[in-house]
């Protein structure tokens, strides 16, 4: 730190004449100046009669570089513009608000249990499921029940499962095979006798658990930014 102070004193001695001082003086260097260096800089120039002075180190230069008025310098030397980014963010926010307003108009303020159809934007065969041999495993469209709006998108119900929890041991699990969210609309699939038997077996096992260990695992989907799953 002392070396920095001495260096500042040396630069001022070489550049500022006390008999004919300039009105202003700026010292710029790619270094982090200490408070002692700033104090020395100020006192030395005041003693020599300099009226206005600035000491710009690495921190000060970086702060100035990120100011809107210097955005053109940031772009010219470093290849990116904060102004452009801010405009992009503003455009995205406006698009999000517009999309949300459209959904509110269609679904209402509280879209509880409202049916929504989500589709792959690349799909061209709706509503013909038979055109996709793997549609059951990888559906290109599906109906869901909307639950609520979220600041980042629309929330839909995906799963509701019987679950087990032990808060003392920090353990938990859930029955992945039995989803208690009712199928929506055309996506309803009838269950065979074996599936129904499994459902009641899982439910019966869950009902035998101690009350403190019973839980429900809820899985919701968020259509974030109105155009992608989260």
TANOR-V360075 format. One record per pair of residues at least 4 apart in sequence whose ideal C-beta (glycine too) atoms are under 7 Angstrom apart, sorted by the first residue. I is the first residue (numbers start at 1). J is the second residue. D is the distance in whole Angstrom. If there is no record, write none. Layout:
i & j & d
I & J & D
I & J & D
This chain:
i & j & d
1 & 5 & 7
1 & 34 & 5
1 & 36 & 6
2 & 6 & 6
3 & 7 & 6
4 & 8 & 7
4 & 31 & 7
4 & 33 & 6
4 & 34 & 6
4 & 37 & 5
5 & 9 & 7
5 & 36 & 5
5 & 37 & 5
5 & 40 & 5
6 & 10 & 6
7 & 11 & 6
8 & 12 & 6
8 & 37 & 5
8 & 40 & 5
8 & 41 & 5
9 & 13 & 6
9 & 40 & 6
9 & 44 & 6
10 & 14 & 6
11 & 15 & 6
11 & 27 & 6
12 & 16 & 5
12 & 44 & 5
12 & 45 & 7
16 & 21 & 6
16 & 25 & 6
16 & 45 & 7
16 & 48 & 5
16 & 50 & 6
17 & 21 & 6
18 & 48 & 5
18 & 49 & 7
21 & 48 & 5
21 & 49 & 4
21 & 50 & 5
22 & 50 & 6
23 & 51 & 5
23 & 52 & 6
24 & 50 & 7
24 & 51 & 7
24 & 52 & 4
24 & 53 & 6
25 & 45 & 6
25 & 50 & 5
25 & 53 & 5
26 & 54 & 5
26 & 56 & 7
27 & 41 & 7
27 & 55 & 5
28 & 56 & 5
29 & 57 & 6
30 & 58 & 5
31 & 57 & 5
31 & 58 & 6
32 & 57 & 5
32 & 58 & 5
32 & 59 & 6
33 & 37 & 4
33 & 38 & 6
33 & 55 & 6
33 & 57 & 4
35 & 39 & 6
36 & 40 & 6
37 & 41 & 6
38 & 42 & 6
38 & 55 & 6
39 & 43 & 6
40 & 44 & 6
41 & 45 & 7
41 & 55 & 5
42 & 46 & 6
43 & 47 & 6
44 & 48 & 7
45 & 50 & 4
45 & 53 & 5
46 & 50 & 7
56 & 60 & 4
56 & 61 & 6
57 & 61 & 7
58 & 62 & 6
59 & 63 & 6
60 & 64 & 6
61 & 65 & 6
62 & 66 & 7
64 & 70 & 6
65 & 70 & 6
65 & 73 & 7
65 & 74 & 6
66 & 82 & 7
68 & 83 & 6
70 & 74 & 6
71 & 75 & 6
71 & 81 & 6
71 & 82 & 6
71 & 83 & 5
72 & 76 & 6
73 & 77 & 6
74 & 78 & 6
74 & 80 & 7
74 & 81 & 7
74 & 82 & 7
75 & 79 & 7
75 & 80 & 6
75 & 81 & 4
81 & 85 & 7
82 & 86 & 6
83 & 87 & 6
84 & 88 & 6
85 & 89 & 6
86 & 90 & 6
87 & 91 & 6
88 & 92 & 6
89 & 93 & 6
90 & 94 & 6
91 & 95 & 6
92 & 96 & 6
93 & 97 & 6
94 & 98 & 6
95 & 99 & 6
96 & 100 & 6
96 & 225 & 6
96 & 226 & 6
97 & 101 & 6
98 & 102 & 7
99 & 103 & 7
99 & 226 & 4
100 & 104 & 6
100 & 149 & 7
101 & 105 & 6
102 & 106 & 7
103 & 107 & 5
103 & 154 & 6
104 & 108 & 7
104 & 109 & 6
107 & 111 & 4
107 & 114 & 5
107 & 146 & 6
110 & 148 & 7
111 & 146 & 4
111 & 148 & 7
111 & 149 & 7
112 & 147 & 6
112 & 148 & 7
113 & 145 & 5
114 & 146 & 5
115 & 143 & 6
115 & 145 & 6
115 & 184 & 6
115 & 185 & 6
116 & 144 & 6
116 & 146 & 5
116 & 156 & 7
117 & 141 & 6
117 & 143 & 5
118 & 141 & 7
118 & 142 & 6
118 & 144 & 6
119 & 123 & 6
119 & 126 & 6
119 & 140 & 7
119 & 141 & 4
120 & 140 & 4
120 & 141 & 7
123 & 140 & 4
123 & 141 & 6
125 & 131 & 4
125 & 132 & 7
126 & 141 & 6
129 & 135 & 5
132 & 140 & 6
134 & 138 & 5
135 & 139 & 6
135 & 140 & 7
142 & 187 & 6
143 & 184 & 4
143 & 185 & 4
143 & 186 & 6
143 & 187 & 5
144 & 156 & 4
144 & 157 & 6
144 & 184 & 6
145 & 156 & 6
145 & 157 & 5
145 & 184 & 5
146 & 154 & 6
146 & 156 & 5
147 & 155 & 5
147 & 156 & 6
147 & 157 & 5
147 & 220 & 6
148 & 155 & 5
149 & 154 & 6
150 & 154 & 7
150 & 155 & 5
150 & 222 & 6
152 & 222 & 6
152 & 224 & 5
152 & 225 & 7
153 & 222 & 5
153 & 223 & 4
153 & 224 & 5
153 & 225 & 6
153 & 226 & 6
154 & 223 & 5
155 & 220 & 5
155 & 222 & 6
156 & 220 & 7
156 & 221 & 5
157 & 181 & 5
157 & 220 & 6
158 & 181 & 7
158 & 219 & 5
158 & 220 & 6
158 & 221 & 5
159 & 179 & 5
159 & 181 & 6
159 & 219 & 4
160 & 179 & 7
160 & 180 & 4
160 & 181 & 5
160 & 216 & 6
160 & 218 & 6
161 & 174 & 4
161 & 175 & 6
161 & 176 & 7
161 & 178 & 6
161 & 179 & 6
161 & 180 & 7
161 & 217 & 4
162 & 174 & 7
162 & 175 & 5
162 & 178 & 6
162 & 202 & 6
162 & 203 & 7
162 & 206 & 4
163 & 172 & 7
163 & 173 & 7
163 & 174 & 4
163 & 215 & 4
163 & 216 & 6
163 & 217 & 4
164 & 172 & 6
164 & 173 & 5
164 & 209 & 6
164 & 213 & 6
164 & 215 & 7
165 & 172 & 4
165 & 213 & 6
165 & 215 & 4
166 & 171 & 4
166 & 213 & 6
172 & 215 & 7
174 & 217 & 4
175 & 202 & 5
177 & 198 & 7
177 & 202 & 7
178 & 199 & 6
178 & 202 & 5
183 & 187 & 5
183 & 188 & 4
183 & 189 & 6
191 & 195 & 4
191 & 196 & 5
193 & 197 & 6
194 & 198 & 6
195 & 199 & 6
196 & 200 & 7
197 & 201 & 6
198 & 202 & 6
199 & 203 & 6
200 & 204 & 6
201 & 205 & 6
202 & 206 & 6
203 & 207 & 6
204 & 208 & 7
206 & 214 & 7
209 & 213 & 5
209 & 214 & 5
221 & 229 & 6
222 & 230 & 4
223 & 229 & 7
224 & 228 & 6
224 & 230 & 4
